[in-house]
Amino acid sequence: MPGSAFFAGWDFTSDPCGFPGVFCAGDRVVALALGDPRAGSPGLSGRLDPGLGRLSALAELSLVPGRVIGSIPDSLSLCSDLRFLALSKNFLSGHIPDSLSSLRRLRTLDLSYNQLSGSIPASLPSIPTLANLVLCHNRLSGSIPAFPDGAPLLRLDLKHNDVSGPVPALPPSLQYLSLSSNRLAGRVDGVLPGLTRLNYLDLSMNQLEGPIPGSVFSFPLTSLQLQRNVFSGPVAPAAVADVAIPVVDLSYNRLWGPVPPQLAAVGRLYLNNNRFTGEVPGRLVQGLMGGMQLLYLQHNYLTGVEISPTAAIPVGASLCLQYNCMVPPVDAPCPVKAGTQKTRPTDQCPEWQG
């Protein structure tokens, strides 16, 4: 691209093993890191040449962000030693070649932030070494292929595509799962309980339904994002101990029942726009006074909260209680999306009518 001098050092009167971005073992090219990796540097343009498939010892191929267009060449499947293939943040289009599944040593496949379409090849999960599959921010459709139970998969990132159907069985090795902003549907209570090693889970902005399995609250998660689905039923963490996940977002679902007190140790807790009832547990209010940064409970059917009208919400903490079956006892600023109505209409609140 204009401003990039990456290929200026490719002087074919000298040994290509000395070119920028070319790495050799003996006289064989084993890695290509194409483009200047420094932040802010212009990327490359043009297309990926099918001749790349003739680099039979190639183990790593990466592209810096740029404007490389066209399709991913089928010939890459001839690079049988390829372990790392990262072509993200360009303008690649067309389908993901089925032939990539013949790369039996591939550990990382990152084709994210492109314009790829079609379905995810059903044969990709059969790669016996595949640990990282990152295909987010494309135009992929169809279903998520099933992975064998013994697959070594650690990271699966398919967010921001047009993938539909159910969440299939996934291997218990998985540590990072992001499927947000797709059209996934069905239940996950048969899939999630086996993924006990997850440290990141984002299924937000789909059409998933059924209960949230209580066991997920005891996973070693840093973030649990399940908002904007149609999950229903009570929230019942399986463990008696407090949930220690820094961010839990269950907003914009159809969850009902009491708010569980075990969520008092969560750092940022979004339970708004559900159907929770009863009183807000005193432990949640104590949590807000003792370190919780955010507690959003607006747009539910809650009937009370143990908090003094003169209580001072700590600086930097946020509490929103409006549009429930009670008059909020403290005047705390709420997000604009919460609207201006402080309470629900009486006819929506049976206890008030009684």
C-alpha positions in Angstrom: 0.0 0.0 0.0 1.2 3.6 -0.4 3.7 4.5 2.2 4.9 0.9 2.7 8.5 0.1 1.7 8.3 -3.5 2.8 9.3 -5.0 -0.6 12.1 -2.5 -1.2 14.4 -5.0 0.5 13.5 -7.8 -1.8 16.5 -7.7 -4.1 16.4 -10.8 -6.3 20.1 -10.5 -7.2 20.8 -11.6 -3.6 19.8 -14.6 -1.4 16.0 -14.5 -0.7 16.7 -15.9 2.7 17.9 -12.4 3.7 14.7 -10.6 2.5 12.6 -8.9 5.2 9.9 -11.3 6.4 11.5 -14.4 4.9 12.9 -17.0 7.2 14.8 -20.0 6.1 16.2 -23.3 7.5 19.2 -24.1 5.3 18.0 -23.2 1.8 14.3 -23.8 2.5 11.7 -21.1 3.2 10.0 -22.1 6.5 8.2 -18.8 7.4 6.8 -15.8 5.6 5.8 -12.8 7.7 4.5 -10.5 4.9 4.3 -6.8 5.7 5.7 -4.4 8.3 4.4 -5.5 11.7 5.0 -2.2 13.4 1.8 -0.5 14.6 0.5 2.0 12.1 2.6 0.8 9.2 0.7 0.5 5.9 -0.1 -3.1 4.9 0.1 -4.8 1.5 -2.3 -4.9 -1.4 -2.7 -7.3 -4.3 -3.6 -11.0 -4.2 -2.2 -14.2 -2.7 -0.4 -16.0 -5.5 -1.1 -19.8 -5.9 2.7 -20.2 -6.2 2.9 -20.0 -2.4 1.9 -23.7 -2.5 5.3 -24.6 -3.9 7.0 -23.6 -0.7 6.9 -27.2 0.5 8.7 -26.5 3.8 6.6 -23.5 4.8 5.5 -23.8 8.5 4.2 -20.2 9.1 2.5 -17.7 6.8 1.2 -14.4 8.1 -0.1 -11.2 6.6 -0.2 -7.8 8.4 -3.5 -5.9 8.2 -3.9 -4.4 4.7 -5.8 -4.6 1.5 -5.0 -8.0 0.1 -8.0 -9.1 -2.0 -9.2 -12.2 -3.8 -9.5 -15.8 -2.6 -7.4 -18.0 -0.4 -5.5 -20.2 -2.8 -6.3 -23.9 -2.7 -2.6 -24.5 -3.3 -1.8 -23.7 0.4 -3.0 -27.2 1.1 0.2 -28.4 -0.5 2.3 -26.8 2.3 2.0 -29.9 4.4 4.3 -28.6 7.2 2.1 -25.5 7.7 1.4 -24.9 11.4 0.4 -21.3 11.6 -1.8 -19.5 9.0 -2.8 -15.9 9.9 -4.4 -13.8 7.1 -6.6 -11.5 9.3 -7.7 -7.9 8.7 -7.5 -7.8 4.9 -10.2 -8.0 2.2 -10.0 -11.7 1.3 -13.3 -13.0 -0.1 -14.8 -16.3 -1.4 -15.0 -19.5 0.5 -12.6 -21.1 3.0 -11.0 -23.9 1.0 -12.1 -27.4 2.1 -8.6 -28.5 1.2 -7.1 -26.7 4.2 -8.2 -29.7 6.3 -5.3 -31.7 4.6 -2.9 -29.5 6.7 -2.5 -32.2 9.4 0.0 -30.1 11.4 -1.9 -26.9 11.5 -2.3 -25.4 15.0 -3.6 -21.9 14.3 -6.0 -20.8 11.6 -6.8 -17.1 11.8 -8.8 -15.7 8.9 -10.7 -13.1 10.9 -11.8 -9.6 9.8 -12.1 -10.4 6.1 -15.1 -10.8 3.7 -15.2 -14.6 3.5 -18.5 -16.2 2.8 -20.1 -19.6 2.6 -20.0 -22.3 5.3 -17.2 -23.4 7.6 -15.8 -26.5 6.1 -17.1 -29.5 8.0 -13.7 -31.1 7.6 -11.7 -28.4 9.5 -12.4 -30.0 13.0 -10.7 -33.2 11.7 -7.3 -31.5 11.7 -5.7 -33.4 14.7 -3.5 -30.5 15.9 -5.9 -27.5 15.5 -5.8 -25.5 18.7 -6.9 -22.0 17.6 -9.7 -21.4 15.0 -10.4 -17.7 14.6 -12.9 -16.8 11.9 -14.7 -13.8 13.4 -15.9 -10.7 11.6 -16.6 -12.4 8.2 -19.8 -13.3 6.3 -19.8 -17.0 7.1 -23.1 -18.8 7.2 -24.4 -22.4 7.8 -23.8 -24.3 11.0 -20.9 -24.7 13.3 -19.3 -28.1 12.5 -19.0 -30.7 15.3 -15.5 -31.3 16.8 -14.4 -34.7 18.0 -14.4 -35.0 21.8 -10.6 -35.5 21.9 -9.8 -32.4 19.7 -7.0 -30.2 21.3 -9.1 -27.0 20.5 -8.3 -24.1 22.9 -9.8 -21.1 21.2 -12.9 -20.9 19.0 -13.9 -17.4 17.8 -16.8 -17.1 15.3 -18.3 -13.8 16.5 -19.9 -11.4 14.0 -20.9 -13.8 11.2 -24.2 -15.2 10.0 -23.8 -18.7 11.5 -27.1 -20.4 12.5 -28.4 -23.6 14.0 -27.5 -25.1 17.4 -24.2 -24.9 19.3 -22.7 -28.3 18.7 -20.8 -30.5 21.1 -17.4 -29.0 21.7 -14.2 -30.5 23.2 -13.6 -30.1 26.9 -10.1 -28.7 26.2 -11.7 -25.4 25.1 -10.6 -22.3 27.0 -12.0 -19.4 24.9 -15.4 -19.5 23.2 -16.9 -16.5 21.4 -20.0 -17.0 19.2 -21.7 -13.6 19.7 -23.6 -11.7 17.0 -24.8 -14.7 14.9 -28.2 -16.4 14.5 -27.6 -19.4 16.7 -30.6 -21.0 18.3 -31.6 -23.9 20.6 -30.4 -24.8 24.1 -26.9 -24.9 25.5 -27.5 -26.7 28.8 -26.3 -29.9 27.2 -23.1 -28.3 25.8 -21.7 -25.9 28.4 -21.4 -28.1 31.5 -18.6 -30.1 29.9 -16.5 -27.0 29.1 -15.1 -26.6 32.6 -11.8 -25.1 31.4 -13.4 -22.0 29.8 -11.9 -18.7 30.9 -13.9 -16.6 28.4 -17.5 -17.2 27.2 -19.5 -15.0 25.0 -22.7 -16.2 23.4 -24.4 -12.8 23.3 -26.7 -11.5 20.6 -28.1 -14.8 19.3 -31.5 -16.6 19.7 -30.4 -19.2 22.3 -33.0 -20.4 24.7 -33.6 -22.6 27.8 -32.0 -22.4 31.2 -28.5 -21.2 31.9 -26.6 -24.2 33.4 -25.7 -23.3 37.0 -22.3 -24.9 36.6 -21.0 -22.2 34.3 -20.8 -19.8 37.3 -18.1 -21.9 38.9 -15.9 -22.0 35.7 -12.6 -20.0 35.9 -14.1 -17.2 33.7 -12.9 -13.7 33.4 -16.0 -12.7 31.4 -19.5 -14.3 31.0 -21.5 -12.7 28.3 -25.0 -14.2 27.6 -27.0 -11.0 27.0 -29.6 -10.5 24.3 -30.8 -14.1 23.9 -34.1 -15.7 25.0 -32.7 -17.6 28.0 -35.3 -18.3 30.6 -35.8 -19.8 34.0 -34.2 -19.0 37.3 -30.5 -18.2 37.7 -29.1 -20.8 40.1 -25.3 -21.0 40.5 -24.4 -24.6 41.3 -21.8 -23.7 44.0 -22.8 -22.3 47.4 -19.7 -20.1 47.3 -19.8 -16.6 45.8 -19.3 -16.3 42.0 -15.9 -14.8 41.4 -16.3 -13.8 37.7 -15.3 -10.1 37.1 -18.0 -9.4 34.4 -21.4 -11.2 34.2 -23.9 -9.9 31.7 -27.3 -11.7 31.6 -29.3 -8.7 30.4 -32.1 -8.7 27.8 -33.3 -12.3 28.4 -36.4 -13.9 29.9 -34.8 -14.9 33.2 -37.1 -15.0 36.2 -37.2 -15.8 39.9 -35.1 -14.3 42.7 -31.8 -12.6 42.2 -29.2 -15.0 43.6 -27.1 -13.6 46.5 -24.1 -15.6 45.3 -23.5 -12.9 42.6 -22.5 -10.3 45.3 -18.8 -10.7 44.5 -19.1 -10.1 40.7 -17.3 -6.9 39.6 -19.8 -5.7 36.9 -23.2 -7.4 37.0 -25.9 -6.8 34.4 -29.3 -8.4 35.2 -31.4 -5.7 33.6 -34.3 -6.3 31.2 -35.4 -9.6 32.5 -38.3 -10.9 34.7 -36.6 -11.1 38.2 -38.9 -10.8 41.1 -38.7 -10.4 44.9 -36.4 -8.3 46.9 -32.8 -7.4 45.9 -30.6 -9.5 48.3 -28.9 -7.3 50.9 -25.6 -9.0 50.1 -25.7 -7.4 46.6 -26.1 -4.0 48.1 -23.2 -4.8 50.5 -21.2 -5.9 47.5 -21.8 -2.6 45.8 -20.6 -0.7 48.9 -17.5 -3.0 49.1 -16.0 -3.2 45.7 -18.7 -4.1 43.0 -18.3 -1.5 40.2 -21.7 -1.9 38.6 -25.1 -3.3 39.4 -27.8 -3.0 36.8 -31.3 -4.3 37.8 -33.6 -1.9 35.9 -36.6 -3.2 33.9 -37.4 -6.2 36.1 -40.3 -6.9 38.6 -38.3 -6.4 41.8 -40.3 -5.3 44.8 -37.7 -3.9 47.3 -34.1 -3.4 48.2 -32.4 -3.0 51.6 -30.7 0.3 51.2 -30.9 3.6 53.1 -32.3 6.5 51.1 -29.4 8.5 52.4 -26.8 5.8 51.4 -24.0 7.2 49.3 -23.1 5.0 46.4 -19.3 4.8 46.2 -17.6 7.1 43.7 -17.0 5.1 40.5 -19.8 2.6 41.2 -23.1 2.4 39.3 -26.5 1.3 40.5 -29.7 1.3 38.5 -33.0 0.2 40.0 -35.7 2.0 37.9 -38.7 0.5 36.2 -39.3 -2.2 38.8 -42.3 -2.8 41.1 -41.0 -0.3 43.7 -40.0 3.3 44.0 -36.2 3.4 43.8 -35.0 4.3 47.3 -31.9 6.1 46.1 -31.6 8.5 43.2 -28.7 7.0 41.2 -28.0 7.9 37.6 -29.1 5.2 35.1 -28.0 4.7 31.5 -30.1 6.6 28.9 -31.5 3.3 27.5 -33.3 2.7 30.9 -35.7 5.5 30.0 -37.2 8.1 32.3 -39.9 6.1 34.1 -38.9 5.4 37.7 -41.4 2.6 38.3 -43.6 0.1 36.4 -47.3 0.7 36.0 -49.3 -0.7 38.9 -51.2 -3.1 36.7 -47.9 -4.9 35.9 -47.1 -5.4 39.6 -49.5 -7.9 41.3 -48.1 -7.2 44.8 -48.9 -3.5 44.6 -52.4 -4.3 43.4 -52.8 -6.6 46.4 
